């Protein structure tokens, strides 16, 4: 058994995505497209270094940007970005 505490959501107009800019398929889904990498970092783990990039997506706010492994982004979106700098 567990308890869940719910918080009241306060609407923020900054989180509204204009529907004109989003192409929604019949299945009510859309594809996110990366626009820009605006931050890079290297985390030192015990035996290796992990390079990450922070990606800004087309239909998201800057707050919605997320960190991804550099190698994953290079393999999934090779055309979207110029070659990465180490």
Secondary structure, 3 states (H helix, E strand, C coil): CCCCCCCCCCCCHHHCCCHHHCCCCCCCCCCCCEEEEEEEEEEECCCCEEEEEEEEECCCCHHHCEEEEHHHHHHHCCCCCCCCCC
